[in-house]
Every structure is written in structure tokens, then in C-alpha cells.
Amino acid sequence: MADKYKFFILIVTAFFSFFSLIKDFRNTSKSFFWGSFIILTSFMILLIHALDLTQILFYPKQIALEFITIPRIFNLIL
């Protein structure tokens, strides 16, 4: 499956899941809201792994960490 379709599935699922959670927030308690939020977040993480998007989503974070740590390494060396 093409990556653009995987991202589309992930974004649509996340939008509808979190929208339904926020819509029902007025009628629920805080503990139920946070429990539902954790369950939905876990589901989204599993969906990311099922669609093999892990490396694609983590690559920008890895690049950002390299940009942050490389100047610090140079400061330690010099």
C-alpha cells in the first residue's frame, strides 16, 4: 500500500476517534475521558505499527535530535 494511503487512513481514523471522544466529553467524567484517551492513543500506536509507518514518523524526530546533539558534541570536543 502506498505511504500516502497509509497516512490518509491514519489521519482519518485519528480525526474521527478523537472527535468522537471530545464530542462525548461533556457527558462523561474526567476519569472516563482520560481512560478513553489512553485507549485511543494506544489504538493509534498499534495502527501506526500495523501500517508500517513507524520509521516514516520517527525519521524527522531522529534528524531533529541529530541537529540538537551535534553542536553539543562539538562544544565538548573543542
mmCIF file of the N, C-alpha and C atoms, coordinates in Angstrom:
data_MODEL
# 
_entry.id   MODEL 
# 
loop_
_atom_site.group_PDB 
_atom_site.id 
_atom_site.type_symbol 
_atom_site.label_atom_id 
_atom_site.label_alt_id 
_atom_site.label_comp_id 
_atom_site.label_asym_id 
_atom_site.label_entity_id 
_atom_site.label_seq_id 
_atom_site.pdbx_PDB_ins_code 
_atom_site.Cartn_x 
_atom_site.Cartn_y 
_atom_site.Cartn_z 
_atom_site.occupancy 
_atom_site.B_iso_or_equiv 
_atom_site.pdbx_formal_charge 
_atom_site.auth_seq_id 
_atom_site.auth_comp_id 
_atom_site.auth_asym_id 
_atom_site.auth_atom_id 
_atom_site.pdbx_PDB_model_num 
ATOM 1   N N  . MET A 1 1  ? 0.853   -1.177 0.000  1.00 0.00 ? 1  MET A N  1 
ATOM 2   C CA . MET A 1 1  ? 0.000   0.000  0.000  1.00 0.00 ? 1  MET A CA 1 
ATOM 3   C C  . MET A 1 1  ? 0.900   1.241  0.000  1.00 0.00 ? 1  MET A C  1 
ATOM 4   N N  . ALA A 1 2  ? 0.552   2.221  -0.771 1.00 0.00 ? 2  ALA A N  1 
ATOM 5   C CA . ALA A 1 2  ? 1.357   3.440  -0.863 1.00 0.00 ? 2  ALA A CA 1 
ATOM 6   C C  . ALA A 1 2  ? 1.314   4.202  0.460  1.00 0.00 ? 2  ALA A C  1 
ATOM 7   N N  . ASP A 1 3  ? 2.409   4.894  0.735  1.00 0.00 ? 3  ASP A N  1 
ATOM 8   C CA . ASP A 1 3  ? 2.511   5.625  2.003  1.00 0.00 ? 3  ASP A CA 1 
ATOM 9   C C  . ASP A 1 3  ? 1.453   6.703  2.140  1.00 0.00 ? 3  ASP A C  1 
ATOM 10  N N  . LYS A 1 4  ? 1.078   7.342  1.027  1.00 0.00 ? 4  LYS A N  1 
ATOM 11  C CA . LYS A 1 4  ? 0.071   8.400  1.141  1.00 0.00 ? 4  LYS A CA 1 
ATOM 12  C C  . LYS A 1 4  ? -1.275  7.834  1.573  1.00 0.00 ? 4  LYS A C  1 
ATOM 13  N N  . TYR A 1 5  ? -1.595  6.604  1.159  1.00 0.00 ? 5  TYR A N  1 
ATOM 14  C CA . TYR A 1 5  ? -2.846  5.986  1.595  1.00 0.00 ? 5  TYR A CA 1 
ATOM 15  C C  . TYR A 1 5  ? -2.775  5.580  3.057  1.00 0.00 ? 5  TYR A C  1 
ATOM 16  N N  . LYS A 1 6  ? -1.598  5.147  3.497  1.00 0.00 ? 6  LYS A N  1 
ATOM 17  C CA . LYS A 1 6  ? -1.428  4.796  4.906  1.00 0.00 ? 6  LYS A CA 1 
ATOM 18  C C  . LYS A 1 6  ? -1.616  6.025  5.791  1.00 0.00 ? 6  LYS A C  1 
ATOM 19  N N  . PHE A 1 7  ? -1.015  7.137  5.386  1.00 0.00 ? 7  PHE A N  1 
ATOM 20  C CA . PHE A 1 7  ? -1.189  8.369  6.152  1.00 0.00 ? 7  PHE A CA 1 
ATOM 21  C C  . PHE A 1 7  ? -2.639  8.822  6.141  1.00 0.00 ? 7  PHE A C  1 
ATOM 22  N N  . PHE A 1 8  ? -3.306  8.667  5.021  1.00 0.00 ? 8  PHE A N  1 
ATOM 23  C CA . PHE A 1 8  ? -4.713  9.046  4.932  1.00 0.00 ? 8  PHE A CA 1 
ATOM 24  C C  . PHE A 1 8  ? -5.554  8.216  5.902  1.00 0.00 ? 8  PHE A C  1 
ATOM 25  N N  . ILE A 1 9  ? -5.324  6.905  5.937  1.00 0.00 ? 9  ILE A N  1 
ATOM 26  C CA . ILE A 1 9  ? -6.049  6.029  6.861  1.00 0.00 ? 9  ILE A CA 1 
ATOM 27  C C  . ILE A 1 9  ? -5.778  6.444  8.302  1.00 0.00 ? 9  ILE A C  1 
ATOM 28  N N  . LEU A 1 10 ? -4.521  6.718  8.617  1.00 0.00 ? 10 LEU A N  1 
ATOM 29  C CA . LEU A 1 10 ? -4.151  7.105  9.976  1.00 0.00 ? 10 LEU A CA 1 
ATOM 30  C C  . LEU A 1 10 ? -4.788  8.434  10.377 1.00 0.00 ? 10 LEU A C  1 
ATOM 31  N N  . ILE A 1 11 ? -4.746  9.419  9.504  1.00 0.00 ? 11 ILE A N  1 
ATOM 32  C CA . ILE A 1 11 ? -5.296  10.737 9.827  1.00 0.00 ? 11 ILE A CA 1 
ATOM 33  C C  . ILE A 1 11 ? -6.807  10.686 9.962  1.00 0.00 ? 11 ILE A C  1 
ATOM 34  N N  . VAL A 1 12 ? -7.479  9.979  9.059  1.00 0.00 ? 12 VAL A N  1 
ATOM 35  C CA . VAL A 1 12 ? -8.942  9.881  9.132  1.00 0.00 ? 12 VAL A CA 1 
ATOM 36  C C  . VAL A 1 12 ? -9.365  9.153  10.402 1.00 0.00 ? 12 VAL A C  1 
ATOM 37  N N  . THR A 1 13 ? -8.685  8.065  10.716 1.00 0.00 ? 13 THR A N  1 
ATOM 38  C CA . THR A 1 13 ? -9.017  7.316  11.932 1.00 0.00 ? 13 THR A CA 1 
ATOM 39  C C  . THR A 1 13 ? -8.776  8.162  13.177 1.00 0.00 ? 13 THR A C  1 
ATOM 40  N N  . ALA A 1 14 ? -7.650  8.854  13.226 1.00 0.00 ? 14 ALA A N  1 
ATOM 41  C CA . ALA A 1 14 ? -7.350  9.701  14.383 1.00 0.00 ? 14 ALA A CA 1 
ATOM 42  C C  . ALA A 1 14 ? -8.368  10.824 14.515 1.00 0.00 ? 14 ALA A C  1 
ATOM 43  N N  . PHE A 1 15 ? -8.734  11.448 13.407 1.00 0.00 ? 15 PHE A N  1 
ATOM 44  C CA . PHE A 1 15 ? -9.691  12.552 13.448 1.00 0.00 ? 15 PHE A CA 1 
ATOM 45  C C  . PHE A 1 15 ? -11.032 12.091 13.996 1.00 0.00 ? 15 PHE A C  1 
ATOM 46  N N  . PHE A 1 16 ? -11.565 11.004 13.444 1.00 0.00 ? 16 PHE A N  1 
ATOM 47  C CA . PHE A 1 16 ? -12.873 10.546 13.899 1.00 0.00 ? 16 PHE A CA 1 
ATOM 48  C C  . PHE A 1 16 ? -12.834 10.024 15.334 1.00 0.00 ? 16 PHE A C  1 
ATOM 49  N N  . SER A 1 17 ? -11.748 9.367  15.715 1.00 0.00 ? 17 SER A N  1 
ATOM 50  C CA . SER A 1 17 ? -11.646 8.844  17.078 1.00 0.00 ? 17 SER A CA 1 
ATOM 51  C C  . SER A 1 17 ? -11.603 9.968  18.099 1.00 0.00 ? 17 SER A C  1 
ATOM 52  N N  . PHE A 1 18 ? -10.717 10.921 17.901 1.00 0.00 ? 18 PHE A N  1 
ATOM 53  C CA . PHE A 1 18 ? -10.580 11.999 18.865 1.00 0.00 ? 18 PHE A CA 1 
ATOM 54  C C  . PHE A 1 18 ? -11.756 12.966 18.804 1.00 0.00 ? 18 PHE A C  1 
ATOM 55  N N  . PHE A 1 19 ? -12.356 13.144 17.639 1.00 0.00 ? 19 PHE A N  1 
ATOM 56  C CA . PHE A 1 19 ? -13.541 13.997 17.545 1.00 0.00 ? 19 PHE A CA 1 
ATOM 57  C C  . PHE A 1 19 ? -14.696 13.396 18.336 1.00 0.00 ? 19 PHE A C  1 
ATOM 58  N N  . SER A 1 20 ? -14.883 12.083 18.216 1.00 0.00 ? 20 SER A N  1 
ATOM 59  C CA . SER A 1 20 ? -15.966 11.446 18.972 1.00 0.00 ? 20 SER A CA 1 
ATOM 60  C C  . SER A 1 20 ? -15.682 11.483 20.468 1.00 0.00 ? 20 SER A C  1 
ATOM 61  N N  . LEU A 1 21 ? -14.417 11.393 20.847 1.00 0.00 ? 21 LEU A N  1 
ATOM 62  C CA . LEU A 1 21 ? -14.051 11.468 22.261 1.00 0.00 ? 21 LEU A CA 1 
ATOM 63  C C  . LEU A 1 21 ? -14.332 12.861 22.816 1.00 0.00 ? 21 LEU A C  1 
ATOM 64  N N  . ILE A 1 22 ? -13.957 13.895 22.085 1.00 0.00 ? 22 ILE A N  1 
ATOM 65  C CA . ILE A 1 22 ? -14.189 15.269 22.541 1.00 0.00 ? 22 ILE A CA 1 
ATOM 66  C C  . ILE A 1 22 ? -15.678 15.597 22.545 1.00 0.00 ? 22 ILE A C  1 
ATOM 67  N N  . LYS A 1 23 ? -16.407 15.088 21.562 1.00 0.00 ? 23 LYS A N  1 
ATOM 68  C CA . LYS A 1 23 ? -17.846 15.352 21.487 1.00 0.00 ? 23 LYS A CA 1 
ATOM 69  C C  . LYS A 1 23 ? -18.565 14.787 22.711 1.00 0.00 ? 23 LYS A C  1 
ATOM 70  N N  . ASP A 1 24 ? -18.142 13.618 23.178 1.00 0.00 ? 24 ASP A N  1 
ATOM 71  C CA . ASP A 1 24 ? -18.774 12.978 24.327 1.00 0.00 ? 24 ASP A CA 1 
ATOM 72  C C  . ASP A 1 24 ? -18.214 13.465 25.658 1.00 0.00 ? 24 ASP A C  1 
ATOM 73  N N  . PHE A 1 25 ? -17.231 14.362 25.635 1.00 0.00 ? 25 PHE A N  1 
ATOM 74  C CA . PHE A 1 25 ? -16.585 14.806 26.870 1.00 0.00 ? 25 PHE A CA 1 
ATOM 75  C C  . PHE A 1 25 ? -17.556 15.535 27.786 1.00 0.00 ? 25 PHE A C  1 
ATOM 76  N N  . ARG A 1 26 ? -18.522 16.235 27.236 1.00 0.00 ? 26 ARG A N  1 
ATOM 77  C CA . ARG A 1 26 ? -19.467 16.996 28.061 1.00 0.00 ? 26 ARG A CA 1 
ATOM 78  C C  . ARG A 1 26 ? -20.322 16.087 28.940 1.00 0.00 ? 26 ARG A C  1 
ATOM 79  N N  . ASN A 1 27 ? -20.535 14.856 28.503 1.00 0.00 ? 27 ASN A N  1 
ATOM 80  C CA . ASN A 1 27 ? -21.434 13.952 29.220 1.00 0.00 ? 27 ASN A CA 1 
ATOM 81  C C  . ASN A 1 27 ? -20.693 12.925 30.077 1.00 0.00 ? 27 ASN A C  1 
ATOM 82  N N  . THR A 1 28 ? -19.378 13.017 30.173 1.00 0.00 ? 28 THR A N  1 
ATOM 83  C CA . THR A 1 28 ? -18.624 11.997 30.898 1.00 0.00 ? 28 THR A CA 1 
ATOM 84  C C  . THR A 1 28 ? -17.781 12.627 31.998 1.00 0.00 ? 28 THR A C  1 
ATOM 85  N N  . SER A 1 29 ? -17.286 11.775 32.881 1.00 0.00 ? 29 SER A N  1 
ATOM 86  C CA . SER A 1 29 ? -16.411 12.246 33.955 1.00 0.00 ? 29 SER A CA 1 
ATOM 87  C C  . SER A 1 29 ? -14.977 12.355 33.437 1.00 0.00 ? 29 SER A C  1 
ATOM 88  N N  . LYS A 1 30 ? -14.117 13.015 34.227 1.00 0.00 ? 30 LYS A N  1 
ATOM 89  C CA . LYS A 1 30 ? -12.725 13.188 33.810 1.00 0.00 ? 30 LYS A CA 1 
ATOM 90  C C  . LYS A 1 30 ? -11.986 11.858 33.737 1.00 0.00 ? 30 LYS A C  1 
ATOM 91  N N  . SER A 1 31 ? -12.222 10.982 34.696 1.00 0.00 ? 31 SER A N  1 
ATOM 92  C CA . SER A 1 31 ? -11.503 9.709  34.696 1.00 0.00 ? 31 SER A CA 1 
ATOM 93  C C  . SER A 1 31 ? -11.883 8.865  33.485 1.00 0.00 ? 31 SER A C  1 
ATOM 94  N N  . PHE A 1 32 ? -13.158 8.880  33.116 1.00 0.00 ? 32 PHE A N  1 
ATOM 95  C CA . PHE A 1 32 ? -13.580 8.139  31.931 1.00 0.00 ? 32 PHE A CA 1 
ATOM 96  C C  . PHE A 1 32 ? -12.968 8.759  30.676 1.00 0.00 ? 32 PHE A C  1 
ATOM 97  N N  . PHE A 1 33 ? -12.889 10.089 30.635 1.00 0.00 ? 33 PHE A N  1 
ATOM 98  C CA . PHE A 1 33 ? -12.291 10.773 29.486 1.00 0.00 ? 33 PHE A CA 1 
ATOM 99  C C  . PHE A 1 33 ? -10.830 10.379 29.327 1.00 0.00 ? 33 PHE A C  1 
ATOM 100 N N  . TRP A 1 34 ? -10.057 10.425 30.430 1.00 0.00 ? 34 TRP A N  1 
ATOM 101 C CA . TRP A 1 34 ? -8.637  10.089 30.334 1.00 0.00 ? 34 TRP A CA 1 
ATOM 102 C C  . TRP A 1 34 ? -8.435  8.618  30.016 1.00 0.00 ? 34 TRP A C  1 
ATOM 103 N N  . GLY A 1 35 ? -9.292  7.754  30.539 1.00 0.00 ? 35 GLY A N  1 
ATOM 104 C CA . GLY A 1 35 ? -9.213  6.339  30.186 1.00 0.00 ? 35 GLY A CA 1 
ATOM 105 C C  . GLY A 1 35 ? -9.472  6.125  28.705 1.00 0.00 ? 35 GLY A C  1 
ATOM 106 N N  . SER A 1 36 ? -10.483 6.791  28.186 1.00 0.00 ? 36 SER A N  1 
ATOM 107 C CA . SER A 1 36 ? -10.783 6.686  26.757 1.00 0.00 ? 36 SER A CA 1 
ATOM 108 C C  . SER A 1 36 ? -9.658  7.270  25.919 1.00 0.00 ? 36 SER A C  1 
ATOM 109 N N  . PHE A 1 37 ? -9.073  8.365  26.388 1.00 0.00 ? 37 PHE A N  1 
ATOM 110 C CA . PHE A 1 37 ? -7.965  8.986  25.665 1.00 0.00 ? 37 PHE A CA 1 
ATOM 111 C C  . PHE A 1 37 ? -6.774  8.038  25.584 1.00 0.00 ? 37 PHE A C  1 
ATOM 112 N N  . ILE A 1 38 ? -6.473  7.358  26.676 1.00 0.00 ? 38 ILE A N  1 
ATOM 113 C CA . ILE A 1 38 ? -5.350  6.417  26.689 1.00 0.00 ? 38 ILE A CA 1 
ATOM 114 C C  . ILE A 1 38 ? -5.636  5.231  25.778 1.00 0.00 ? 38 ILE A C  1 
ATOM 115 N N  . ILE A 1 39 ? -6.861  4.732  25.802 1.00 0.00 ? 39 ILE A N  1 
ATOM 116 C CA . ILE A 1 39 ? -7.223  3.617  24.925 1.00 0.00 ? 39 ILE A CA 1 
ATOM 117 C C  . ILE A 1 39 ? -7.105  4.030  23.460 1.00 0.00 ? 39 ILE A C  1 
ATOM 118 N N  . LEU A 1 40 ? -7.592  5.218  23.113 1.00 0.00 ? 40 LEU A N  1 
ATOM 119 C CA . LEU A 1 40 ? -7.492  5.687  21.729 1.00 0.00 ? 40 LEU A CA 1 
ATOM 120 C C  . LEU A 1 40 ? -6.046  5.931  21.316 1.00 0.00 ? 40 LEU A C  1 
ATOM 121 N N  . THR A 1 41 ? -5.243  6.456  22.221 1.00 0.00 ? 41 THR A N  1 
ATOM 122 C CA . THR A 1 41 ? -3.833  6.668  21.910 1.00 0.00 ? 41 THR A CA 1 
ATOM 123 C C  . THR A 1 41 ? -3.129  5.337  21.681 1.00 0.00 ? 41 THR A C  1 
ATOM 124 N N  . SER A 1 42 ? -3.436  4.342  22.498 1.00 0.00 ? 42 SER A N  1 
ATOM 125 C CA . SER A 1 42 ? -2.864  3.010  22.308 1.00 0.00 ? 42 SER A CA 1 
ATOM 126 C C  . SER A 1 42 ? -3.296  2.418  20.975 1.00 0.00 ? 42 SER A C  1 
ATOM 127 N N  . PHE A 1 43 ? -4.558  2.621  20.629 1.00 0.00 ? 43 PHE A N  1 
ATOM 128 C CA . PHE A 1 43 ? -5.053  2.139  19.342 1.00 0.00 ? 43 PHE A CA 1 
ATOM 129 C C  . PHE A 1 43 ? -4.317  2.810  18.188 1.00 0.00 ? 43 PHE A C  1 
ATOM 130 N N  . MET A 1 44 ? -4.059  4.105  18.303 1.00 0.00 ? 44 MET A N  1 
ATOM 131 C CA . MET A 1 44 ? -3.353  4.812  17.237 1.00 0.00 ? 44 MET A CA 1 
ATOM 132 C C  . MET A 1 44 ? -1.911  4.312  17.118 1.00 0.00 ? 44 MET A C  1 
ATOM 133 N N  . ILE A 1 45 ? -1.279  4.008  18.238 1.00 0.00 ? 45 ILE A N  1 
ATOM 134 C CA . ILE A 1 45 ? 0.084   3.470  18.197 1.00 0.00 ? 45 ILE A CA 1 
ATOM 135 C C  . ILE A 1 45 ? 0.088   2.105  17.522 1.00 0.00 ? 45 ILE A C  1 
ATOM 136 N N  . LEU A 1 46 ? -0.889  1.256  17.857 1.00 0.00 ? 46 LEU A N  1 
ATOM 137 C CA . LEU A 1 46 ? -0.992  -0.048 17.197 1.00 0.00 ? 46 LEU A CA 1 
ATOM 138 C C  . LEU A 1 46 ? -1.273  0.104  15.708 1.00 0.00 ? 46 LEU A C  1 
ATOM 139 N N  . LEU A 1 47 ? -2.090  1.073  15.338 1.00 0.00 ? 47 LEU A N  1 
ATOM 140 C CA . LEU A 1 47 ? -2.381  1.313  13.926 1.00 0.00 ? 47 LEU A CA 1 
ATOM 141 C C  . LEU A 1 47 ? -1.132  1.775  13.182 1.00 0.00 ? 47 LEU A C  1 
ATOM 142 N N  . ILE A 1 48 ? -0.320  2.593  13.827 1.00 0.00 ? 48 ILE A N  1 
ATOM 143 C CA . ILE A 1 48 ? 0.936   3.034  13.212 1.00 0.00 ? 48 ILE A CA 1 
ATOM 144 C C  . ILE A 1 48 ? 1.834   1.839  12.938 1.00 0.00 ? 48 ILE A C  1 
ATOM 145 N N  . HIS A 1 49 ? 1.930   0.921  13.898 1.00 0.00 ? 49 HIS A N  1 
ATOM 146 C CA . HIS A 1 49 ? 2.754   -0.272 13.694 1.00 0.00 ? 49 HIS A CA 1 
ATOM 147 C C  . HIS A 1 49 ? 2.147   -1.194 12.641 1.00 0.00 ? 49 HIS A C  1 
ATOM 148 N N  . ALA A 1 50 ? 0.834   -1.325 12.626 1.00 0.00 ? 50 ALA A N  1 
ATOM 149 C CA . ALA A 1 50 ? 0.184   -2.200 11.648 1.00 0.00 ? 50 ALA A CA 1 
ATOM 150 C C  . ALA A 1 50 ? 0.356   -1.681 10.224 1.00 0.00 ? 50 ALA A C  1 
ATOM 151 N N  . LEU A 1 51 ? 0.379   -0.374 10.061 1.00 0.00 ? 51 LEU A N  1 
ATOM 152 C CA . LEU A 1 51 ? 0.543   0.212  8.729  1.00 0.00 ? 51 LEU A CA 1 
ATOM 153 C C  . LEU A 1 51 ? 2.011   0.433  8.360  1.00 0.00 ? 51 LEU A C  1 
ATOM 154 N N  . ASP A 1 52 ? 2.918   0.000  9.223  1.00 0.00 ? 52 ASP A N  1 
ATOM 155 C CA . ASP A 1 52 ? 4.362   0.147  8.998  1.00 0.00 ? 52 ASP A CA 1 
ATOM 156 C C  . ASP A 1 52 ? 4.770   1.594  8.775  1.00 0.00 ? 52 ASP A C  1 
ATOM 157 N N  . LEU A 1 53 ? 4.249   2.492  9.582  1.00 0.00 ? 53 LEU A N  1 
ATOM 158 C CA . LEU A 1 53 ? 4.587   3.910  9.471  1.00 0.00 ? 53 LEU A CA 1 
ATOM 159 C C  . LEU A 1 53 ? 5.580   4.360  10.533 1.00 0.00 ? 53 LEU A C  1 
ATOM 160 N N  . THR A 1 54 ? 6.074   3.427  11.328 1.00 0.00 ? 54 THR A N  1 
ATOM 161 C CA . THR A 1 54 ? 6.929   3.794  12.457 1.00 0.00 ? 54 THR A CA 1 
ATOM 162 C C  . THR A 1 54 ? 8.176   4.540  12.001 1.00 0.00 ? 54 THR A C  1 
ATOM 163 N N  . GLN A 1 55 ? 8.899   3.978  11.035 1.00 0.00 ? 55 GLN A N  1 
ATOM 164 C CA . GLN A 1 55 ? 10.141  4.607  10.590 1.00 0.00 ? 55 GLN A CA 1 
ATOM 165 C C  . GLN A 1 55 ? 9.887   5.940  9.911  1.00 0.00 ? 55 GLN A C  1 
ATOM 166 N N  . ILE A 1 56 ? 8.793   6.037  9.175  1.00 0.00 ? 56 ILE A N  1 
ATOM 167 C CA . ILE A 1 56 ? 8.475   7.282  8.474  1.00 0.00 ? 56 ILE A CA 1 
ATOM 168 C C  . ILE A 1 56 ? 8.153   8.384  9.475  1.00 0.00 ? 56 ILE A C  1 
ATOM 169 N N  . LEU A 1 57 ? 7.428   8.048  10.540 1.00 0.00 ? 57 LEU A N  1 
ATOM 170 C CA . LEU A 1 57 ? 7.051   9.058  11.523 1.00 0.00 ? 57 LEU A CA 1 
ATOM 171 C C  . LEU A 1 57 ? 8.201   9.433  12.445 1.00 0.00 ? 57 LEU A C  1 
ATOM 172 N N  . PHE A 1 58 ? 9.122   8.482  12.719 1.00 0.00 ? 58 PHE A N  1 
ATOM 173 C CA . PHE A 1 58 ? 10.218  8.767  13.637 1.00 0.00 ? 58 PHE A CA 1 
ATOM 174 C C  . PHE A 1 58 ? 11.424  9.393  12.955 1.00 0.00 ? 58 PHE A C  1 
ATOM 175 N N  . TYR A 1 59 ? 11.517  9.317  11.636 1.00 0.00 ? 59 TYR A N  1 
ATOM 176 C CA . TYR A 1 59 ? 12.684  9.854  10.931 1.00 0.00 ? 59 TYR A CA 1 
ATOM 177 C C  . TYR A 1 59 ? 12.873  11.354 11.159 1.00 0.00 ? 59 TYR A C  1 
ATOM 178 N N  . PRO A 1 60 ? 11.827  12.197 11.047 1.00 0.00 ? 60 PRO A N  1 
ATOM 179 C CA . PRO A 1 60 ? 12.038  13.631 11.320 1.00 0.00 ? 60 PRO A CA 1 
ATOM 180 C C  . PRO A 1 60 ? 12.498  13.905 12.753 1.00 0.00 ? 60 PRO A C  1 
ATOM 181 N N  . LYS A 1 61 ? 12.020  13.119 13.708 1.00 0.00 ? 61 LYS A N  1 
ATOM 182 C CA . LYS A 1 61 ? 12.451  13.297 15.098 1.00 0.00 ? 61 LYS A CA 1 
ATOM 183 C C  . LYS A 1 61 ? 13.921  12.941 15.248 1.00 0.00 ? 61 LYS A C  1 
ATOM 184 N N  . GLN A 1 62 ? 14.352  11.899 14.545 1.00 0.00 ? 62 GLN A N  1 
ATOM 185 C CA . GLN A 1 62 ? 15.744  11.491 14.604 1.00 0.00 ? 62 GLN A CA 1 
ATOM 186 C C  . GLN A 1 62 ? 16.644  12.582 14.020 1.00 0.00 ? 62 GLN A C  1 
ATOM 187 N N  . ILE A 1 63 ? 16.231  13.164 12.916 1.00 0.00 ? 63 ILE A N  1 
ATOM 188 C CA . ILE A 1 63 ? 17.006  14.244 12.309 1.00 0.00 ? 63 ILE A CA 1 
ATOM 189 C C  . ILE A 1 63 ? 17.068  15.447 13.252 1.00 0.00 ? 63 ILE A C  1 
ATOM 190 N N  . ALA A 1 64 ? 15.944  15.776 13.881 1.00 0.00 ? 64 ALA A N  1 
ATOM 191 C CA . ALA A 1 64 ? 15.919  16.906 14.810 1.00 0.00 ? 64 ALA A CA 1 
ATOM 192 C C  . ALA A 1 64 ? 16.852  16.656 15.990 1.00 0.00 ? 64 ALA A C  1 
ATOM 193 N N  . LEU A 1 65 ? 16.866  15.437 16.512 1.00 0.00 ? 65 LEU A N  1 
ATOM 194 C CA . LEU A 1 65 ? 17.767  15.123 17.622 1.00 0.00 ? 65 LEU A CA 1 
ATOM 195 C C  . LEU A 1 65 ? 19.221  15.220 17.196 1.00 0.00 ? 65 LEU A C  1 
ATOM 196 N N  . GLU A 1 66 ? 19.519  14.824 15.959 1.00 0.00 ? 66 GLU A N  1 
ATOM 197 C CA . GLU A 1 66 ? 20.893  14.940 15.485 1.00 0.00 ? 66 GLU A CA 1 
ATOM 198 C C  . GLU A 1 66 ? 21.306  16.402 15.372 1.00 0.00 ? 66 GLU A C  1 
ATOM 199 N N  . PHE A 1 67 ? 20.413  17.259 14.913 1.00 0.00 ? 67 PHE A N  1 
ATOM 200 C CA . PHE A 1 67 ? 20.733  18.682 14.825 1.00 0.00 ? 67 PHE A CA 1 
ATOM 201 C C  . PHE A 1 67 ? 20.960  19.283 16.206 1.00 0.00 ? 67 PHE A C  1 
ATOM 202 N N  . ILE A 1 68 ? 20.268  18.769 17.205 1.00 0.00 ? 68 ILE A N  1 
ATOM 203 C CA . ILE A 1 68 ? 20.423  19.294 18.563 1.00 0.00 ? 68 ILE A CA 1 
ATOM 204 C C  . ILE A 1 68 ? 21.719  18.800 19.192 1.00 0.00 ? 68 ILE A C  1 
ATOM 205 N N  . THR A 1 69 ? 22.053  17.527 18.993 1.00 0.00 ? 69 THR A N  1 
ATOM 206 C CA . THR A 1 69 ? 23.198  16.941 19.697 1.00 0.00 ? 69 THR A CA 1 
ATOM 207 C C  . THR A 1 69 ? 24.530  17.209 19.023 1.00 0.00 ? 69 THR A C  1 
ATOM 208 N N  . ILE A 1 70 ? 24.571  17.393 17.712 1.00 0.00 ? 70 ILE A N  1 
ATOM 209 C CA . ILE A 1 70 ? 25.855  17.597 17.032 1.00 0.00 ? 70 ILE A CA 1 
ATOM 210 C C  . ILE A 1 70 ? 26.565  18.857 17.525 1.00 0.00 ? 70 ILE A C  1 
ATOM 211 N N  . PRO A 1 71 ? 25.899  20.014 17.641 1.00 0.00 ? 71 PRO A N  1 
ATOM 212 C CA . PRO A 1 71 ? 26.623  21.184 18.181 1.00 0.00 ? 71 PRO A CA 1 
ATOM 213 C C  . PRO A 1 71 ? 27.123  20.971 19.609 1.00 0.00 ? 71 PRO A C  1 
ATOM 214 N N  . ARG A 1 72 ? 26.401  20.234 20.406 1.00 0.00 ? 72 ARG A N  1 
ATOM 215 C CA . ARG A 1 72 ? 26.849  19.970 21.781 1.00 0.00 ? 72 ARG A CA 1 
ATOM 216 C C  . ARG A 1 72 ? 28.102  19.105 21.782 1.00 0.00 ? 72 ARG A C  1 
ATOM 217 N N  . ILE A 1 73 ? 28.163  18.147 20.865 1.00 0.00 ? 73 ILE A N  1 
ATOM 218 C CA . ILE A 1 73 ? 29.353  17.292 20.779 1.00 0.00 ? 73 ILE A CA 1 
ATOM 219 C C  . ILE A 1 73 ? 30.558  18.130 20.377 1.00 0.00 ? 73 ILE A C  1 
ATOM 220 N N  . PHE A 1 74 ? 30.369  19.040 19.407 1.00 0.00 ? 74 PHE A N  1 
ATOM 221 C CA . PHE A 1 74 ? 31.470  19.908 19.001 1.00 0.00 ? 74 PHE A CA 1 
ATOM 222 C C  . PHE A 1 74 ? 31.921  20.810 20.140 1.00 0.00 ? 74 PHE A C  1 
ATOM 223 N N  . ASN A 1 75 ? 31.008  21.285 20.947 1.00 0.00 ? 75 ASN A N  1 
ATOM 224 C CA . ASN A 1 75 ? 31.379  22.122 22.090 1.00 0.00 ? 75 ASN A CA 1 
ATOM 225 C C  . ASN A 1 75 ? 32.179  21.331 23.112 1.00 0.00 ? 75 ASN A C  1 
ATOM 226 N N  . LEU A 1 76 ? 31.852  20.060 23.292 1.00 0.00 ? 76 LEU A N  1 
ATOM 227 C CA . LEU A 1 76 ? 32.599  19.232 24.234 1.00 0.00 ? 76 LEU A CA 1 
ATOM 228 C C  . LEU A 1 76 ? 33.998  18.931 23.712 1.00 0.00 ? 76 LEU A C  1 
ATOM 229 N N  . ILE A 1 77 ? 34.105  18.724 22.396 1.00 0.00 ? 77 ILE A N  1 
ATOM 230 C CA . ILE A 1 77 ? 35.408  18.399 21.808 1.00 0.00 ? 77 ILE A CA 1 
ATOM 231 C C  . ILE A 1 77 ? 36.320  19.620 21.800 1.00 0.00 ? 77 ILE A C  1 
ATOM 232 N N  . LEU A 1 78 ? 35.771  20.753 21.423 1.00 0.00 ? 78 LEU A N  1 
ATOM 233 C CA . LEU A 1 78 ? 36.591  21.971 21.323 1.00 0.00 ? 78 LEU A CA 1 
ATOM 234 C C  . LEU A 1 78 ? 36.702  22.589 22.683 1.00 0.00 ? 78 LEU A C  1 
# 
